[in-house]
Amino acid sequence: MTFHAILGPRGLERNRSIDIAPDGTIRAVRAGNAPYDGFLAIPGMPNAHSHIFQRALAGVGEEARGRDSFWSWRKAMYRLAGSITPDQLFAVARHGYARMLRGGFTHVAEFHYLHHGPDGDRGPESTRAVLAAAADVGLPISLLPVYYRTSGFGNEDILPEQRRFAHASVGDFLSAVETLGAEAAGVAPHSLRAVPSADLVELVVGVDALLGPESPLHIHISEQEREVEACLAALGCTPIDLLADTVELGPRWSLVHATHATAAERTGVRSAGANIVLCPLTEANLGDGIFPAREHFLAGGAAAMGTDANVRLSSIEEARQLEYGQRLRDRRRARVATQGGAGAVIWSWLARGGGEAVAGSRPAGSRVGRIEPGYRADLVVLGRDAPNTLGHELETLMDAWLVAGDDRDIQAVYVGGERRVERGSIALEAEIEVGFASAMREIWS
């Protein structure tokens, strides 16, 4: 495939041809000439954090009731989690994953904690529903089974509404992971309020033996001020300090949100080579706060993008929310940017971090997040004649897409060199929409 330009490792490169090997990886990137297969090809965006069942929650729990917060929203989430069936989950997940592809996401790390049946009975049906949905739409998935055992920093027993998530012990959980075989890409200890320190140490040892010492480990951490306060009250330290004192942080670790990390904690995360996963639309929706992304970026920190609760499924809207959050905080413009602009810089930073967040996944697969030899040929193609980039030349097109664009500006999406989206259209779209609508009516009737 040949493009007028690509967003490569050194920035925008004109007149490039991408040679793709039979296994879907990039074999070479070389000079190319017209005819072109598109105007600008940029790396497909890895989605480093998704709870796909929460797609069904969009629009629910928005009314003001007392002192609304993340914690009142969580009650609505528990109602959904306690009732959704595997068939409904398949329909919701298939719709969500199709929207991800349309929105420029070409890989998803699914932080999967809806393990058991609605009544708490054990079985693989919910997990199989998620995997089948991703396969049906052609979205590569890194399944991260979640370990969840307690309901607070004081080792409190799980709540009744959490029984669908929980396992009785690390051994119980690892047995379930072993049953998944190669379908388990890594593991996600849910949070430090859900995983006691002793369990976390045992979990990492078990994961190393079962999946390998490079398999990814993702964890929710320091998302809410109340979470930080509770950890300080119970244990005398913050969640991030507790994590760093309990395990050896490194590139395999992805800290999801880290919204309220201190400057010293962020320095420690960067020194360890760990990743931060930012979910700007969800963090805004839940009123979490604003992570200091500008400071993290300028200090050379790694960051990835996630859609988390999946209220909206658009890569460019996540990137825009990230940049605008920094502008609102600082009351200044161009925060995550260089003299060359913001759009290409933010995209490259988050795509590269997303690739790092899923590196080491099982089954062993191609690297993602860059247009380079050896990486999977995941591409998002932008047009110069699209609604929000019309009239722009290469130098300003990415900035125009960042501040004014949407999914309509995506001409095509490729996964492993195969076209999955063509001008907003995806295979089975009508069937997927009908199934989702039916499931939503059943869930909320």
C-alpha positions as CSV (number, residue, x, y, z in Angstrom):
1,M,0.0,0.0,0.0
2,T,1.2,3.5,-0.9
3,F,0.2,6.7,0.8
4,H,0.9,10.4,0.2
5,A,2.3,10.4,3.7
6,I,2.5,8.3,6.9
7,L,3.0,9.1,10.6
8,G,6.2,7.2,11.2
9,P,8.6,6.9,14.1
10,R,10.3,10.2,13.0
11,G,7.1,12.1,12.4
12,L,5.3,12.8,9.1
13,E,7.0,11.2,6.1
14,R,5.9,11.9,2.5
15,N,5.4,9.4,-0.3
16,R,5.7,6.1,1.6
17,S,4.9,2.5,0.5
18,I,4.2,-0.1,3.2
19,D,5.1,-3.7,2.3
20,I,3.1,-6.2,4.3
21,A,4.2,-9.8,4.9
22,P,1.7,-12.7,4.7
23,D,1.4,-12.8,8.5
24,G,0.1,-9.2,8.5
25,T,3.2,-7.6,9.8
26,I,5.1,-4.7,8.1
27,R,8.0,-6.1,6.1
28,A,9.4,-2.7,4.9
29,V,8.6,1.0,4.7
30,R,10.1,2.6,1.6
31,A,9.8,5.4,-0.8
32,G,6.7,5.3,-3.0
33,N,4.8,7.2,-5.6
34,A,1.3,7.6,-7.0
35,P,-1.2,6.1,-7.4
36,Y,-1.9,6.3,-3.7
37,D,-4.2,4.2,-1.5
38,G,-4.9,7.1,0.7
39,F,-3.7,10.5,1.8
40,L,-2.3,10.0,5.4
41,A,-1.8,6.6,7.1
42,I,-1.3,6.8,10.9
43,P,-0.7,3.9,13.4
44,G,-3.9,2.2,14.5
45,M,-4.6,3.1,18.1
46,P,-4.3,0.4,20.7
47,N,-7.2,0.6,23.3
48,A,-5.3,-0.2,26.5
49,H,-8.3,-0.3,28.9
50,S,-11.8,-1.5,28.3
51,H,-14.7,-2.8,30.4
52,I,-16.9,-3.7,27.4
53,F,-20.0,-4.6,29.3
54,Q,-20.3,-1.0,30.6
55,R,-21.1,0.1,27.0
56,A,-24.7,-0.8,28.0
57,L,-24.5,1.7,30.9
58,A,-24.1,4.9,28.7
59,G,-26.9,7.3,29.6
60,V,-27.8,5.5,32.8
61,G,-27.2,7.1,36.2
62,E,-26.7,10.6,35.0
63,E,-29.5,12.1,37.1
64,A,-28.6,14.1,40.2
65,R,-29.2,12.2,43.3
66,G,-27.8,13.6,46.5
67,R,-24.0,14.1,46.3
68,D,-23.4,12.4,43.0
69,S,-19.9,10.8,42.5
70,F,-18.0,7.9,41.2
71,W,-19.3,5.9,44.1
72,S,-23.0,6.5,43.3
73,W,-22.3,5.7,39.6
74,R,-20.7,2.4,40.8
75,K,-24.1,1.4,42.2
76,A,-25.7,1.7,38.8
77,M,-22.8,-0.3,37.3
78,Y,-23.3,-3.1,39.9
79,R,-27.0,-3.3,38.9
80,L,-25.9,-3.9,35.2
81,A,-23.2,-6.3,36.1
82,G,-25.5,-8.3,38.3
83,S,-28.1,-8.9,35.6
84,I,-26.5,-9.0,32.1
85,T,-26.6,-12.5,30.6
86,P,-23.9,-14.0,28.3
87,D,-26.1,-13.6,25.2
88,Q,-26.7,-9.9,26.1
89,L,-23.1,-9.4,26.8
90,F,-22.1,-10.8,23.4
91,A,-24.5,-8.3,21.7
92,V,-23.2,-5.4,23.7
93,A,-19.6,-6.4,23.2
94,R,-19.9,-6.9,19.5
95,H,-21.5,-3.5,19.1
96,G,-18.8,-1.9,21.3
97,Y,-15.9,-3.6,19.5
98,A,-17.4,-2.6,16.1
99,R,-17.6,1.0,17.2
100,M,-14.0,0.8,18.4
101,L,-12.8,-0.2,15.0
102,R,-14.9,2.5,13.3
103,G,-13.3,5.0,15.8
104,G,-9.7,4.1,14.9
105,F,-8.9,1.5,17.6
106,T,-7.2,-1.6,16.2
107,H,-6.4,-3.6,19.3
108,V,-8.2,-3.8,22.7
109,A,-6.9,-4.8,26.1
110,E,-10.1,-6.1,27.8
111,F,-9.9,-5.6,31.6
112,H,-12.3,-8.5,32.1
113,Y,-13.9,-9.0,35.5
114,L,-17.4,-10.2,34.7
115,H,-16.3,-13.8,35.2
116,H,-19.2,-15.7,36.6
117,G,-22.9,-15.9,35.8
118,P,-25.5,-13.4,37.0
119,D,-26.3,-15.7,39.9
120,G,-22.6,-16.1,40.8
121,D,-22.4,-19.6,39.4
122,R,-19.0,-20.5,37.9
123,G,-18.7,-21.0,34.1
124,P,-16.8,-19.7,31.1
125,E,-19.9,-18.3,29.3
126,S,-19.3,-14.6,29.9
127,T,-15.7,-14.8,29.0
128,R,-16.4,-16.7,25.9
129,A,-19.0,-14.1,24.9
130,V,-16.4,-11.3,25.0
131,L,-13.9,-13.3,23.0
132,A,-16.4,-14.3,20.4
133,A,-17.6,-10.7,20.0
134,A,-14.1,-9.5,19.3
135,A,-13.4,-12.3,16.9
136,D,-16.7,-11.7,15.1
137,V,-15.8,-8.1,14.2
138,G,-12.1,-8.8,13.6
139,L,-10.7,-6.7,16.5
140,P,-7.6,-8.3,18.1
141,I,-8.0,-8.6,21.8
142,S,-5.6,-9.0,24.8
143,L,-7.8,-10.6,27.4
144,L,-6.7,-9.6,30.9
145,P,-8.7,-11.6,33.5
146,V,-9.2,-9.6,36.7
147,Y,-8.4,-10.8,40.2
148,Y,-10.8,-9.4,42.8
149,R,-11.1,-10.7,46.4
150,T,-11.9,-7.9,48.9
151,S,-14.0,-4.8,49.0
152,G,-11.6,-2.4,50.8
153,F,-8.1,-1.8,52.1
154,G,-9.0,-3.5,55.4
155,N,-9.5,-6.9,53.7
156,E,-13.3,-6.5,54.0
157,D,-15.3,-9.4,52.5
158,I,-16.7,-8.7,49.1
159,L,-20.2,-7.2,48.8
160,P,-23.1,-9.3,47.5
161,E,-23.1,-7.2,44.3
162,Q,-19.4,-8.1,43.7
163,R,-19.8,-11.9,43.7
164,R,-19.8,-12.1,39.9
165,F,-16.3,-10.6,39.9
166,A,-14.6,-12.4,42.8
167,H,-12.4,-15.4,43.4
168,A,-11.9,-17.1,46.8
169,S,-8.1,-17.1,46.5
170,V,-5.1,-16.5,44.2
171,G,-5.0,-20.2,43.6
172,D,-8.6,-20.3,42.6
173,F,-8.1,-17.4,40.2
174,L,-5.0,-18.8,38.6
175,S,-6.8,-22.1,38.0
176,A,-9.4,-20.2,36.1
177,V,-6.6,-18.4,34.1
178,E,-4.9,-21.7,33.3
179,T,-8.2,-23.0,32.0
180,L,-8.3,-20.2,29.5
181,G,-4.9,-21.2,28.1
182,A,-3.5,-19.0,25.4
183,E,-6.6,-16.8,25.5
184,A,-5.3,-15.1,28.6
185,A,-2.9,-12.4,27.5
186,G,-1.9,-11.3,31.0
187,V,-3.6,-10.6,34.3
188,A,-5.1,-7.6,36.0
189,P,-5.2,-7.3,39.8
190,H,-8.3,-5.0,39.9
191,S,-7.1,-2.5,42.5
192,L,-5.3,-2.5,45.9
193,R,-8.7,-2.2,47.6
194,A,-9.7,-5.5,45.9
195,V,-6.3,-7.3,46.2
196,P,-4.5,-7.4,49.5
197,S,-0.7,-7.0,49.4
198,A,0.0,-10.6,50.3
199,D,-2.3,-11.7,47.5
200,L,-0.6,-9.4,45.1
201,V,2.8,-10.9,45.8
202,E,1.5,-14.4,45.4
203,L,-0.4,-13.4,42.2
204,V,2.7,-12.1,40.5
205,V,4.7,-15.2,41.3
206,G,1.9,-17.3,40.0
207,V,1.5,-15.3,36.8
208,D,5.2,-15.5,36.1
209,A,5.1,-19.3,36.3
210,L,1.9,-19.6,34.3
211,L,2.1,-16.9,31.6
212,G,5.8,-15.8,31.7
213,P,7.7,-13.0,33.4
214,E,7.0,-10.5,30.7
215,S,3.2,-10.9,30.5
216,P,1.3,-7.6,31.1
217,L,0.0,-6.6,34.5
218,H,-2.7,-3.9,34.6
219,I,-4.2,-2.3,37.7
220,H,-6.6,0.5,38.6
221,I,-4.9,2.9,40.9
222,S,-5.3,6.4,42.5
223,E,-8.4,7.1,40.4
224,Q,-10.4,8.8,43.1
225,E,-9.4,11.0,46.0
226,R,-11.6,8.9,48.3
227,E,-9.5,5.8,47.3
228,V,-6.3,7.6,48.2
229,E,-7.8,8.8,51.5
230,A,-9.0,5.3,52.4
231,C,-5.6,3.7,51.7
232,L,-3.9,6.4,53.9
233,A,-6.3,5.8,56.7
234,A,-6.0,2.0,56.6
235,L,-2.4,1.5,55.8
236,G,-0.6,4.9,56.2
237,C,0.5,5.2,52.6
238,T,-0.9,6.0,49.2
239,P,-2.0,3.3,46.7
240,I,1.0,3.9,44.3
241,D,3.5,3.9,47.2
242,L,1.9,0.7,48.4
243,L,2.2,-0.9,45.0
244,A,5.8,0.1,44.6
245,D,6.6,-1.3,48.1
246,T,4.9,-4.6,47.3
247,V,6.1,-5.5,43.8
248,E,8.8,-4.6,41.4
249,L,7.4,-2.1,39.0
250,G,8.6,-2.3,35.4
251,P,7.6,-2.1,31.8
252,R,5.1,-4.9,32.2
253,W,3.0,-2.8,34.6
254,S,0.3,-0.5,33.4
255,L,-1.2,1.9,36.0
256,V,-4.7,2.8,34.9
257,H,-5.8,6.4,35.7
258,A,-3.2,7.3,38.4
259,T,-5.2,10.6,38.4
260,H,-4.1,11.6,41.9
261,A,-0.5,10.4,41.7
262,T,1.9,12.8,43.4
263,A,4.9,14.3,41.5
264,A,7.2,12.0,43.4
265,E,5.1,9.0,42.6
266,R,5.0,9.9,38.9
267,T,8.8,10.2,38.9
268,G,9.0,6.7,40.4
269,V,6.7,5.3,37.8
270,R,8.8,6.8,35.0
271,S,12.0,5.6,36.6
272,A,10.7,2.1,36.7
273,G,9.6,2.2,33.0
274,A,6.0,1.5,33.9
275,N,3.1,2.8,31.8
276,I,0.2,5.1,32.7
277,V,-3.1,4.4,31.0
278,L,-5.3,7.5,30.6
279,C,-9.0,7.3,29.9
280,P,-9.9,11.0,29.4
281,L,-13.6,10.6,28.5
282,T,-14.4,8.2,31.3
283,E,-12.4,10.3,33.8
284,A,-14.4,13.3,32.7
285,N,-17.7,11.5,32.8
286,L,-17.0,10.2,36.4
287,G,-15.6,13.4,37.6
288,D,-12.3,11.8,38.6
289,G,-10.0,14.7,38.0
290,I,-7.3,15.6,35.5
291,F,-4.0,13.7,35.3
292,P,-1.0,16.0,34.7
293,A,-0.3,14.7,31.3
294,R,1.7,17.7,30.1
295,E,4.3,17.2,32.9
296,H,4.4,13.4,32.3
297,F,4.9,13.9,28.6
298,L,7.6,16.5,29.0
299,A,9.4,14.2,31.5
300,G,9.5,11.4,28.9
301,G,6.8,9.2,30.6
302,A,4.9,6.5,28.8
303,A,1.2,6.8,28.4
304,A,-1.6,4.9,26.6
305,M,-5.2,5.5,25.8
306,G,-8.2,3.5,27.1
307,T,-11.9,3.8,26.7
308,D,-12.7,2.3,30.1
309,A,-16.5,2.6,30.5
310,N,-17.0,2.9,26.8
311,V,-19.5,5.8,27.0
312,R,-18.0,7.1,23.7
313,L,-15.8,5.0,21.4
314,S,-13.7,7.4,19.4
315,S,-9.9,7.6,19.5
316,I,-9.8,11.2,18.4
317,E,-12.3,12.3,21.0
318,E,-10.2,10.7,23.7
319,A,-7.1,12.5,22.4
320,R,-9.0,15.8,22.3
321,Q,-10.3,15.4,25.8
322,L,-6.8,14.7,27.0
323,E,-5.4,17.9,25.4
324,Y,-8.4,20.1,26.4
325,G,-8.3,18.9,30.0
326,Q,-4.8,20.2,30.2
327,R,-5.8,23.5,28.6
328,L,-8.6,24.0,31.1
329,R,-6.4,23.1,34.0
330,D,-3.6,25.5,32.9
331,R,-5.8,28.1,31.1
332,R,-3.4,28.0,28.3
333,R,-3.3,26.3,24.8
334,A,-1.1,23.6,23.2
335,R,-0.2,21.7,26.3
336,V,0.7,18.2,25.0
337,A,2.4,19.6,22.0
338,T,5.7,20.6,20.4
339,Q,6.5,23.4,17.9
340,G,5.3,21.1,15.2
341,G,1.8,21.0,16.7
342,A,-0.3,18.7,18.9
343,G,-2.3,16.2,16.8
344,A,0.6,14.1,15.5
345,V,2.5,14.3,18.8
346,I,-0.4,13.2,21.0
347,W,-1.3,10.4,18.6
348,S,2.2,9.0,18.3
349,W,2.7,9.2,22.1
350,L,-0.5,7.3,23.0
351,A,-0.2,4.8,20.1
352,R,3.4,3.9,21.2
353,G,2.3,3.7,24.8
354,G,-0.6,1.5,23.9
355,G,1.7,-0.9,22.2
356,E,3.9,-1.0,25.3
357,A,0.8,-1.7,27.4
358,V,0.0,-5.0,25.6
359,A,3.6,-6.0,24.9
360,G,4.4,-9.5,26.1
361,S,0.8,-10.6,25.7
362,R,-0.1,-14.2,25.1
363,P,-0.5,-15.6,22.6
364,A,2.7,-14.1,21.3
365,G,1.7,-11.7,18.6
366,S,2.9,-8.8,16.5
367,R,4.0,-5.6,18.1
368,V,1.5,-2.8,17.6
369,G,1.2,1.0,17.8
370,R,3.8,2.0,15.2
371,I,4.3,2.0,11.4
372,E,7.7,0.2,11.4
373,P,9.0,-3.1,10.1
374,G,8.1,-6.0,12.5
375,Y,4.9,-4.3,13.8
376,R,1.5,-5.4,12.8
377,A,0.1,-3.5,9.8
378,D,-2.6,-1.6,11.8
379,L,-3.4,1.6,10.0
380,V,-5.9,4.4,10.2
381,V,-6.2,6.3,7.0
382,L,-7.2,10.0,7.0
383,G,-8.4,11.9,3.9
384,R,-7.7,15.5,2.9
385,D,-11.3,15.7,1.5
386,A,-13.0,14.6,4.8
387,P,-15.6,16.8,6.5
388,N,-13.3,18.2,9.1
389,T,-10.0,18.1,7.4
390,L,-11.1,19.6,4.1
391,G,-8.7,22.0,2.6
392,H,-5.8,21.2,5.0
393,E,-2.4,20.2,3.9
394,L,-0.2,17.6,5.6
395,E,1.3,20.1,8.0
396,T,-2.0,21.0,9.7
397,L,-4.2,18.0,9.0
398,M,-3.6,16.1,12.2
399,D,-4.1,19.3,14.3
400,A,-7.4,19.9,12.4
401,W,-8.5,16.4,13.2
402,L,-7.6,16.8,16.8
403,V,-9.5,20.0,17.4
404,A,-12.4,19.7,15.0
405,G,-12.6,16.1,13.7
406,D,-14.5,13.0,14.3
407,D,-14.9,9.4,13.0
408,R,-16.2,10.6,9.7
409,D,-12.7,11.8,8.8
410,I,-11.4,8.2,8.8
411,Q,-11.4,6.8,5.3
412,A,-10.3,3.3,6.2
413,V,-9.1,1.2,9.1
414,Y,-6.7,-1.8,8.5
415,V,-5.8,-4.6,10.9
416,G,-2.9,-6.7,10.0
417,G,-3.1,-5.2,6.5
418,E,-6.8,-6.2,6.0
419,R,-9.4,-3.5,5.6
420,R,-11.9,-3.7,8.4
421,V,-13.6,-0.3,8.0
422,E,-14.4,1.5,4.7
423,R,-15.6,5.1,5.0
424,G,-17.4,4.4,8.3
425,S,-18.9,1.0,7.2
426,I,-18.1,-2.3,8.9
427,A,-19.1,-5.8,8.0
428,L,-22.3,-7.1,9.7
429,E,-23.1,-3.6,10.8
430,A,-26.9,-4.0,10.4
431,E,-27.0,-7.3,12.3
432,I,-24.8,-5.8,15.0
433,E,-27.1,-2.8,15.5
434,V,-30.2,-4.9,15.7
435,G,-28.6,-7.3,18.2
436,F,-27.5,-4.4,20.4
437,A,-30.8,-2.7,20.4
438,S,-32.6,-5.9,21.4
439,A,-30.1,-6.5,24.2
440,M,-30.5,-3.0,25.5
441,R,-34.3,-3.3,25.6
442,E,-34.0,-6.6,27.5
443,I,-31.4,-5.2,30.0
444,W,-33.3,-2.1,30.9
445,S,-36.9,-3.2,30.5
